[in-house]
Amino acid sequence: MTSQMTSQRDRILEAAARRKGIPYRLDPPPDGVTTLDCSLFVKLTLDEADIALPATVRTAEPRPNSLIFETPLPVNEHKQKGSSHEDA
């Protein structure tokens, strides 16, 4: 592991550790100070660690703090055998 990767990892872990003990909550929407959800935890932690999210990450609706990670995959790689789920 390079020293740059170690530094990034350390910054992420330190920022995440500062959020230890903040309760998980969806409703009312979390404020990032007294409550968190998973996406807000990731976003705030990476922001504090000065790590940019990839351009393919966008805010989901209707929750303003939710993140969606989009990874383009060939159609046959993301469908599972026997799945009733059909992608649009």
C-alpha positions in Angstrom: 0.0 0.0 0.0 1.4 3.4 -0.9 1.8 6.2 1.6 -0.9 8.2 -0.2 -3.4 5.3 0.1 -2.5 4.9 3.8 -3.0 8.6 4.4 -6.4 8.5 2.7 -7.4 5.4 4.6 -6.3 6.9 7.9 -8.2 10.2 7.2 -11.4 8.2 6.4 -11.0 6.0 9.5 -10.4 9.0 11.7 -13.4 10.9 10.3 -15.6 7.8 10.7 -14.5 7.3 14.3 -15.6 10.8 15.2 -19.2 9.8 14.2 -19.2 6.8 16.6 -22.2 6.8 18.8 -24.4 9.0 16.6 -27.8 7.2 16.3 -29.1 5.8 13.0 -32.4 7.4 12.0 -34.4 7.7 8.8 -37.4 9.6 10.0 -37.3 12.5 10.5 -34.4 12.8 8.0 -31.0 12.7 9.7 -29.2 16.0 10.3 -25.7 14.6 10.4 -25.1 16.0 13.9 -27.5 14.2 16.2 -28.6 11.5 13.8 -27.2 9.7 10.7 -28.3 7.3 8.0 -25.8 5.2 6.0 -25.5 7.5 3.0 -25.1 10.6 5.1 -22.5 8.8 7.2 -20.5 8.0 4.0 -20.9 11.4 2.5 -19.9 13.4 5.6 -17.0 11.1 6.4 -15.5 11.3 2.9 -16.1 15.1 2.8 -14.3 15.5 6.1 -11.5 13.2 4.9 -11.2 15.4 1.8 -12.0 12.5 -0.5 -14.2 13.2 -3.5 -17.0 10.9 -4.5 -16.8 9.5 -8.0 -18.8 11.4 -10.7 -21.2 8.5 -11.0 -22.5 9.0 -7.4 -25.6 11.1 -7.2 -28.1 12.1 -4.6 -31.1 9.9 -4.6 -34.7 11.0 -4.3 -36.7 11.7 -2.3 -34.2 11.7 0.6 -31.8 14.5 -0.1 -28.8 12.8 1.7 -29.1 9.4 0.1 -26.4 8.3 -2.4 -26.7 6.1 -5.4 -23.6 4.5 -6.8 -24.0 3.8 -10.5 -21.6 1.3 -12.1 -22.3 0.5 -15.8 -22.4 -3.3 -16.2 -23.3 -5.4 -19.2 -26.9 -6.6 -19.0 -26.0 -10.2 -18.4 -23.6 -9.4 -15.5 -26.2 -7.8 -13.3 -29.1 -10.1 -13.8 -29.1 -13.2 -11.6 -30.5 -16.5 -12.7 -34.1 -17.0 -11.6 -34.5 -13.3 -10.6 -37.9 -11.8 -11.2 -36.3 -8.4 -11.2 -36.3 -6.8 -14.6 -34.2 -3.7 -15.3 -35.7 -0.9 -17.2 
